[in-house]
Amino acid sequence: MKRRKGFTLVELMIVVCLLAFISAIGGLWLHYYTLNRNLRTAARDIASDFAIFKGRAVSDNITYQIAFDTTAPGSYTIQSVVGGVVANLTTKSPSAFGSGIRIISATFGAGGSQTVRFSPRGIVSSPVDQLVVGDGVVLQNTRTSQATITVNLTGRTYVTFVII
């Protein structure tokens, strides 16, 4: 008797199940990757705003400040300060990079101010007092991964990530 070539129905079902399982795991990891990538992008956007407005403060010879609002999901407003008068320039939200990104905390200076100020001399401070070590902004996504943006007196920003 001649043997037939091909696959049995059981073999095909096993292959289809394995492919479905691998695809499900791959899709889940792609979702996690996207969440963490959005967090990184939002943190780098805030760090670049720090650098941009520190430079603009020196070149325009006026004070700029960034005021953070930590109520969920959080936002921050870039403001100019001329002669003691504060003018709002723009408001941004890190959730624009992904729906699950929010500002957990923003602390600048010993007084716990949520505003960082860039003087025309290029020095960074809070409106209340000088910065202390560890001052900055903490972002979090829905996976509880966190990004911390810290800034020192000279305006140098550092971004660190705790990815889960």
C-alpha positions in Angstrom: 0.0 0.0 0.0 1.3 3.5 -0.9 1.7 6.0 1.9 0.1 9.4 1.5 2.2 12.5 1.9 1.0 15.5 3.9 0.0 16.6 7.4 -2.6 15.2 9.7 -5.3 17.5 11.2 -3.8 17.0 14.6 -0.3 18.2 13.4 -1.9 21.3 11.8 -3.9 22.1 14.9 -0.7 21.9 17.0 1.1 24.3 14.7 -1.8 26.8 14.6 -1.9 26.7 18.5 1.8 27.3 18.8 1.7 30.2 16.3 -1.3 31.7 18.2 0.6 31.4 21.5 3.8 33.0 20.2 1.8 35.8 18.6 -0.1 36.5 21.8 3.2 36.8 23.8 4.8 38.9 21.0 1.8 41.3 21.0 1.9 41.7 24.7 5.6 42.5 24.7 5.1 44.9 21.9 2.4 46.7 24.0 4.8 46.9 27.0 7.5 48.2 24.7 5.2 50.9 23.3 4.2 52.0 26.8 7.8 52.3 28.0 8.9 54.0 24.7 6.1 56.6 25.2 7.3 57.3 28.8 10.9 57.8 27.5 9.7 60.2 24.8 7.7 62.2 27.3 10.6 62.4 29.7 13.0 63.5 27.0 10.5 66.2 25.8 10.4 67.7 29.3 14.2 67.6 29.5 14.5 69.3 26.2 12.1 72.0 27.3 14.4 72.6 30.3 17.4 73.0 28.0 15.5 75.2 25.4 14.1 77.6 27.9 17.4 77.8 29.9 19.0 78.9 26.6 16.2 81.3 25.7 16.5 82.9 29.1 20.2 83.7 28.5 19.7 84.8 24.9 16.5 86.9 25.5 17.8 88.2 28.8 14.5 87.5 30.6 13.4 84.8 33.1 11.5 81.8 32.0 9.8 79.3 34.3 8.1 76.0 34.0 5.2 75.4 36.4 4.0 71.8 36.9 0.5 70.7 37.8 0.6 67.2 39.3 -3.1 66.6 39.4 -3.9 63.6 37.3 -2.7 63.2 34.6 -0.7 66.4 35.0 0.6 69.1 32.8 3.1 71.9 32.8 3.0 75.5 31.7 5.9 77.4 30.2 5.9 81.0 31.3 7.9 84.2 30.8 8.5 86.5 33.8 9.2 90.1 32.8 9.2 92.8 35.5 7.4 90.5 37.9 4.6 89.9 35.4 4.1 86.2 34.6 2.8 85.4 31.1 1.8 81.9 30.0 3.4 80.9 26.7 2.2 77.3 26.3 0.8 74.4 28.3 1.9 70.8 27.6 0.9 67.5 28.8 3.0 64.3 28.9 -0.1 62.3 28.2 0.1 63.6 24.6 2.7 60.8 24.2 0.4 58.1 25.5 -2.8 58.0 27.4 -1.2 56.3 30.5 1.6 58.8 31.2 1.2 61.1 34.2 3.2 63.4 36.3 3.6 61.8 39.8 5.6 64.6 41.4 7.5 67.8 40.7 9.6 69.3 43.4 12.1 72.2 43.1 13.8 73.7 46.2 13.5 72.9 49.9 10.1 74.6 50.0 8.7 71.9 47.6 7.8 74.4 44.9 6.4 72.9 41.7 8.0 75.6 39.5 11.5 75.7 38.1 12.9 79.1 37.1 15.6 79.9 34.5 17.3 83.2 35.1 18.9 85.4 32.4 22.3 84.4 33.9 21.7 80.8 33.1 21.1 79.8 36.8 18.3 77.5 37.7 16.2 77.9 40.9 12.8 77.6 42.2 10.8 80.8 42.9 11.1 80.2 46.6 14.7 79.1 47.2 17.7 77.3 45.6 17.5 73.8 44.2 18.5 70.9 46.4 19.9 67.5 45.3 17.3 65.3 43.8 15.0 68.1 42.6 13.0 67.2 39.5 10.0 65.7 37.9 8.8 62.0 38.1 6.7 60.6 35.4 4.9 57.2 35.5 3.1 55.0 32.9 0.3 52.4 33.4 2.9 49.7 34.0 4.4 51.7 36.9 7.6 52.3 35.0 9.0 55.6 36.1 11.2 58.3 34.5 12.9 60.9 36.7 14.1 64.2 35.2 16.5 66.0 37.6 18.0 69.4 37.1 21.0 71.0 38.9 21.9 74.6 39.6 23.7 75.1 36.2 20.7 73.8 34.3 22.1 70.4 33.4 19.3 67.8 33.2 19.5 64.1 33.8 16.9 61.6 32.8 16.9 58.2 34.6 14.4 55.4 34.0 13.1 52.5 36.1 11.5 50.2 33.6 9.2 47.5 34.8 
